[in-house]
């Protein structure tokens, strides 16, 4: 019933009705204002809750984004060590009790920790060299103690222990006899092999150890200096720095070739991560960026020419160090390249796609087609579900899980077969998911985390679903994110780069190591071999030195 009609029935007094109507209007405005404030507060609480959950997950939880994560103890390693120490103390007390004949000590149950999946003694790698130690009985004990009959071997108890020799320094002593002719007074000797640093005291193995430790294991040079000092070997940081600089320049042609080969691929990944660079003369740091580009794991490169040089094929990762995050950097790196590019939603890439659309009208078009990362879209629903338990977010996660299940089945399939499967199964799932997102968004209030997650998916839907139209396009950008992750972790050790040149040198060497890792090579063994060959190696055969899978040093050697 209308409020004015109800008021007229209750009070015939005109002044009372006017006053009551005025009060009702004020109350209505206040309720509307309270409702708006309450909605804003709910959105703010939701955003803060989501941010707290995200930070807690980054700080305390596993980086995996699977549903139903079990948070693990940050001090799990300490707990394990404490349990082992307590068990050792109990064993010692019990041994003392047995030896001394003292009264039995009360039994104390050692604390236990949940057994992790895959825990326990692992089989030692078969490729490692074995040093056998035979532990036989003394000759006098090889006869039976009861009847004196010689004992016979019926079996052997074999156990294995893993050991390691820390960085062991040794000296190569090169002796070249000098031969002279008494008649001609000429002198001959074996030639000195070419080297990057003529007359340098560092052998290829030492250079490889320094570079691998610095750029693959992220150990600063002062730590390498300390490791050498423990064996009474003086390796000054200044000397190590000279080696890194000189060999960084020597390895640059390999990186340039990797970059050229990468731009021959039709499908690429791109991402970037911030690093700190020392600002000269200011004693402060400024933000720079390491841009990463990589080939797709699903793409099969064209076979090499049978009559041409050795095959130069395999996964490639190239890092490009720049002092900013401007979109001009990826445009410069990919200048003249055409193909599908997998990226996140960073605005710096947008102009690359729009410029390629305009250039397609030119005589020599450069067409770059955007691929959206499904893992980024999924992450927003995962964080929302982890923070609030949203059933809508869970439904989105389940729908995306169905898409990934298809990819898992077809991971090792030929490209054509994978395309057929995607068309038959993934495309209908994607169409159903888009319809569900549109319908759900119509029932979702603006401004909330759920609305933002859905808007992200719908805004990028064309790029997100484009992968299903082919068999060689990736569903997400995890390939390049995995290549960046070791650097993101390692930069906690080295904190910042000393200069732009140092950053570019680090990016070049990291490109070689990241490519070697994707091709399952042992980076130290590969680099040692390359350093030995590089000074006299012809540039026309440089592809043979690249860290691809057909190189003779696998990760297990």
Secondary structure by P-SEA (a helix, b strand, c coil): ccaaaaaaaacccaaaaaaaaaaaaaaaaaaaaaaaaaaaaaaaaaaaaaaaaaaaaaccccccccccccccccaaaaaaaaaaaaaaaaaaaaaaaaaaccccccccccccccccccccccccccccbbbbbbbccccccccccccccbbbbcccbbbbbbbbbcbbbbbbbbbbbbbbbccccccccccccccccccccccaaaaaaaaaaaccccccaaaaaaaaaaacccccaaaaaaaaaaaaaaaaaaaaaaaaaaaaccccccbbbbbbbbcccccbbbbbbbbbbbbbccccccccccccccccccbbbbbbbbccccaaaaaaaacccccbbbbcccccaaaaaaaaaaaccccbbbbbbbbbbaaaaaaaaaaaaaccccaaaaaaaaaaaaaaaaaaaaccccaaaaaaaaaacaaaaaaaaaaaaaaaaaacccccaaaaaaaaaaaaccccccccccccccccaaaaaaaaaaaaaacccccccccaaaaaaaaaaaaaaaaaaaaccaaaaaaaaaaaccccccccccccccccccccccccc
